[in-house]
Amino acid sequence: MPLASIPRLIARPTWRFLQTEVAGGVLLVITTTVALVWANTPLVGAYDRLWGTTLGVALGGHVLEMSLRGWVDNGLMTVFFLTVGLELKRELTVGELRDPRAAALPIIAALGGMVGSALVYVAFTAGTAQVHGWGIPMATDLAVALGVLSLGCRDVASPVKLFVLALAVADDLGSIVVLAIFYEHNFDAVALGAALGVFAVAAVCRLAGVGWWPVYALLGIGVWLALDKAGVSPTLAGVAMGLLAPGRPRLSPEETEAREDELLDLSSPRAVRRTVHIALGAVPRAEWLGLQLHPWSSFLAVPLFALANAGIPFGGGSLAKGGVTGLAGGVLFGKLVGKFVGVVGATLLAQRLGIGRLPEGMGLREVLGVGALAGIGLTVSFLVANLALGATAQQHQAKLAVLVAAVISAVAATAILRGGRRTRGEPTEPSGSADAPGAPAP
């Protein structure tokens, strides 16, 4: 394997990831729209009956029962959180977050946005029971944000997209920590200890070099069941197992290059299996798993989650109950104002103090555009709304505010970034040329 091809091998998975997220973001918008329309037609009863259907799994004397919406929220969304964990591992190992100085600015921007949105929400809901939902406006939805960048802001330089990627990944990590610490229910310390014990076994297997994936699948299911019993969102099992995946390849570039003759040997089935083994050894396991799971997450788990949770009825007065001014206003302005001011302010302050440096191609206009993009948050915001707010009417108010904020943020970000001038020499999109990350190597 020529050493000159290594940068292309690094760039290609990043571009493929961005493309998957963009397409997934479009599908997420479509399913969200379908859910909204469905819930506001005479067929709303069918919508409620479908997602309220109870399904159970019996194992010996133990029965696990949830509604279909619950299985999507807590079961299928574990795939989404697993891909988040794998992406975090990749970014921390070989990606944008591996260098503390390069990672400092997007991490600080993410923290600023989270704190700013929470403070605005608390200002609107102080003294009410809804104040517990301060985590709702904190999250940024990577899929939709990248979709807005690619569909509405084609002239934006690639470093801006990578900055958004790093910010959203750091934002996801912060949101997951908040979710784990502050939004548990019916807490069971013994079950949580069991979850930590099973995860410790998985970590020991990882250190011992066990590479057979069914072992980790079974242990991951054990962590999921224990977290569910503990009253903690079981989707966090996906993040934990994702972070456990190896972030570096088993074979170094030099070792792979030394076995180039074996890679080219396709003379027999045994030789082909050896070629596949060597090729997989040259790719980090977290990278490989992420590429396999991203389509399932982007095209199945997240769209079904939106279809199950975005069905908000506008009639019947449901949006007028429960203190719409405080709750909906806190979510709306938390995302539109708190997120924007927090991201932009933290970024500019960190740059002024010399803590971080903006990547080439980013100026004040791009920083303002990224601040507007940060107000787009659907998936995790919906999940926190389900956990933080007990009344269905309040959940509807919060989710509607999240949707309105996402639309306004997307329009504002597009208006800001479209006027930006492309960095000199920066290509728009990878084409079919040999130098494009998505093009096949010559």
N, C-alpha and C positions, 0 to 999 in steps of 0.2 A: 504494500500500500504506500504510494508516494506520499512523502511528508507534506507536499504542497496541497494535498486534498484534505488535510485535517481541518483547516478553517471552514471548508465547504461542508464537512460532516457535522461541524458544530452549528453552522448557520441553518442547515436544512431542517433539522428537527424543530428549531425555534420558529421558522417560517411555517412549517406544517402545523405547529401548535396554534399559531396566530390564525391561520386559515380555518382550522377546526372551530376555534372559539368564535370567529366572525360568523360562520355559517350557523353555529349553535345559537348565537345571539339573535339572528334573524328568526330562527324557528321558535325561540323563546318568546319573542314579540308576537308571533303568529298565534301560539297556543294561549298566551295571556289574553289576546283579543278574542279568541274563540270562547274562552271561559267567561269573559265579561258579557259577551253577547248571549251566550247560553243562559247565564244566570238572570238575564233581564228579558226573557221570553216566556211564553206560557209553559215551556219545557223545564222551568227552573225546578219543579218537583222531581223530575227525572235526574237532574244534576245532583240534588241533595241526596236522593235515594242511592244513586250510584256510589258516590264517595263516602256515604254513611254506612254502606254495607259492611257487616262484620265478618271478618275472616279469622280463623284460628288455626294454630299448628299445635298438635299434641305430640309430646315426646315422653313416653312412660306415663307418669302421673302428673306431669307438668303440662299446662296448656297456656299458650301465648296467644291472646286475642287482641286484635286492633281493627279499627275501621279501615276500609280501603285507602282512605286519605292518610291514616296513620302509618300503614305499610309503605306508602310512597314517601311520606315525610321522614320516617325513621329507618326504613329499610332500604328502599331504592336510592334515597339521597346519600346513603353511605358510600355508594359508588362515586358520587360527586365529591364527597369529602376525601375519599381515597385519592382521587386525582389531584385534589388540592395538596394533600400531603406529599404526593410524589413530585408535584411541581415545586413545592417548597424545598424538598430535598435536592432536586436538580439545581434550583437557583442558589441554594446555600453552598453547593459543592462545586459546580462548574459554571453557574449562570451569573446573572447580574448582581446577586447578593453575596457572592463569594468573597469579594474584596470589601472590607469594612468601609474604606473611604468612598468607593463607588456606590455602595449600598446605603451610605448614611443619608443622602438627600431624599430618596424616595421613602425610606423608612420614617424619617422625621416628618415628611409631608403626610404620610399615612397617619401617624400619631396625631399630628396637628388637626387633620380632618376628623378623626374619631373624637378627640377631646372637644373640638369646636361644635360638632353636631350634638354631642351629648349635653353640653352646657346650654345650648339654645333650647333643646327639648325640655330640660329641667326647668328653665326659666318659664316656659309655657305651662308646665304641669305641676309646679311646686305646690305642695299641700294637698295633692289629690292622690288617689290610689294608682292612677295611670303613670305616676312618676317612675314606677318600676320598669317602664318600657323604654328607658333612656338608651338602650342598646339598639333600638329599631333603626334609627337614622344613621348608624355608624358605618354600615357595610357599603362597599362599592362592588357592583356586578361587573366582573371582568369581561364576560362574553358580550354584553350589550355595549359596554364602553368601547371595546375593540371594534364592534360592528359599526358604531357611529363613526369612529375614526376612519374605517376603511370605506364605508359607503358615502359618508358626507364630507369627509376631509381627505381626499386622495392625495393632496399635495403636501401633507404633513411628512416631515422627515422621519426616517426609520428610528433614530435615537429617541424621538418623542414617543413613539409607540412602545419602545423598550422601557422607557421611563414609566409609562402608564402600566405596563406589565409588571414591573418591579413594585410600583406603588400598590397595585391591586393585590399582588401576592402578599406583601407586608400587611395590607389592610385585612386580607383574609385571615392571616395568622392572628392579628390582634382581635378580630371578631370571634375567632374560635376560642381564644383564651377567655374572652368575656362570656361567651356562651357556656363554657365549661364551669366557670367559677360562680356566675351570678344567676344562671337560669336553670338550676336543677329543681326538681320537685319530688316530694316524698323521699327525702334523702335517706339512703341506707348505707352506713359507713362500712358494714361488713361486706356488702356486695361490691362497694368501691374497692375495698382491699383485695377482694377476689379478682377484680378486673386488673388491678395493678400487678397481682401475682401472675396471672396468665400472660400479661404483656411482658413481665420479667422473663418468663420462660421463653417467649418468642425472641427477646433480646439475647438470651444465652445461646439459643439456636443460631442466631445471626452471627454472634462472635465465634461460635464453634465451626462456622463455615457451612452449615446445613443449607443446601440450595434447592431442595425439593419443595416447590411452591405449595402443594397440598397441605404440608405441615403448617405453613403460615396462614393458609385459608382457614383451617380448622381452629387454630389459635385465635385468629381474628374474629371468627364467629363466637368463640368463647368470651372474648373481650366485649363484643357487642351485647351478648346476653347479660353479662354481669353489669355493664353500664346501664342497660335498660332496667334491671332489677334495682340498681342503686339510685334510680331517679335522675340520672344524668343523661343528656341526649346521647343515645347510642351511636349516632352518626360520627361522634368523635373517635370511635374505634377506627374508622377509615383513615383519619388524619394520623393517628398514632402508628398504624401499620404502614402507611405511606412513608412516614419519616424513618421507619426502620429499614426500608429498602436500600440496598447498596447504591451509593451515588457516584461511584467511580467504576470504570470497567475492570473486569478481572484480568485482562491482558493489557499491557502498556502498548503505546503506538510502536515502540521498537520491537516488542515481542510479536505483535501482529505483522509488522513488516518482514520480520525474519521468517514467518510462516506463509509468506505470500505464495510460494509454490503450491502449498497444500490448499490454499484458498481457490486456486485456479484448477484444481484437480476435480473433475466431475466424471471420472471414468467409471465409477461404480456407485451403487447405493450407499455402500459404506463410506466411500470418499465424500459423497454429498453430505452425509450425516456429519462427518468430520468438519467439512466446510461450514455447515450451519453452526456447529459447536464453536468453532473459532470465531466466526462472525458475531455470534451472540456474546462471546467473551470480550470482544472489542467494544461493546456498547454497554454503558452503565445499566444495571438492572432497573433502576428507577426510571431511566429514560425509556427503556423498552416497554415496561409495564404501562407507563404513562401514555405512550403511543397506542397501545392496545385498548386502553380503557377510555381515552378521550372521546371516541365516537359514542360509546355507550352512555357516558356522562352527558355529553353535549346534545345528543340526538334522542335520548330516551329518558334518563333520570330527571334532568332539569326541565325539559318541556312538560313531562307528566306532572311534576311538582307544580309548575305554573298552572296547568289545566285544573289541578285539584284545589288550588288555593286562591286563584285570582277571580273566582266566580263571586263577584260582589254585587248584590242587588241594589239598585239605586232607588227603587220605590219602597213603599211601605213604611217610610220613616226610619229605616234602620240606621241611616247615616246621621240622623238628627238626635240620636240618643247618646248618652254617656259623655257629655261634655265635648262636643265636636271642636269648640274653640281651642281648648287646651291640648287635647290629644292630637287631632289632625293638624292643628297649627304647629304644634311642637315637632311633629314628624316632617311636615312640609318645609318649614323654615329651618329646621335642623339640617335638612339635606341641602336646601338651596342657599342658605346663608352660612350656617355653621360649618358645613363641609367646605364651601368655597373659601371663606375667610381663613379657616384652619389650615387648609392645604397651601393656599397661596402665601399666607403670612408665615407659616413655618418654613416653607421653601426659601422665601426671600431672606428671612432672618438667619437661617442656617448658612446660606450663601454669604451673607454680609459678615457673619462671624468666622467664616473660613472653615466651617465644619464639613461642608460638601461643595461640589462644583457641578454646575449644570452641564449636561453633555452637549457636544457640538450640535448645532441646529436648534437649540432651545434658547429662546429669549423671553422677555416679559409677556409677549402675546401668547406664547406656547404655555407658559406657566399659568396664565389666566384661563386658557382653554382646558388644561388638565384639571384645574380647580373646579371648573364647571362640570367636566366629565365625572368627577368624583361624586357628584350628587346622584348618579345613576346607580341604584341598588335595588334589586328585586329579591333574589333567591334567599340570601341570609336574612334580609330584613323581614321577609314574610315568615321565615322560620322563628325568628325572635318574637315577632308579633303573636304567633301561635302560643309560644311559651310564656310570654310576659303578661298577656291580657286574657282574662278569664271569659269575659262576655263576648259573644259572637259579634254583636253590633260594634263593639270597640275594635275588634280585630278588623272588621270591614272598614271602619274609619281609617285606621292606621294603614291598611293595605292600599286604600284608594289614594291616600296622601302620598304613599311611596310611588304609585303609578304616575300621579300628576307631577311629582318632583322629577321623576325619570324623564318624562316627556319634555318638561321645561329645561332640564339640564342638557338634554341631547340637542335641543334647538339652540340654546345659548352657546354650547361648546362648538357646534357647527358654525354659527355666526362668527365666533371669535377666531377659530382656527382657519376658516376658509380664506381669510384675508392675509394669512401668513405667507411669506415668500419662501419657496423651497430653497433649501440649502444648496449652494453652488455645487454642481456635480452629483447631487443626490438623485438616484433613480426613483421613479414613482413606484412601480410595482415590479416584482420579478417577472420577466417575460420568459420566453422560451430560450433565451440565450444561455450559453454554457456557464456564464458567471453568476447566474441567478441562483439563490439558495434552493429554489424548488426545481431547478433543472437537473437532469441526469448528468452525472459526471462523464466527461468524455473518455 
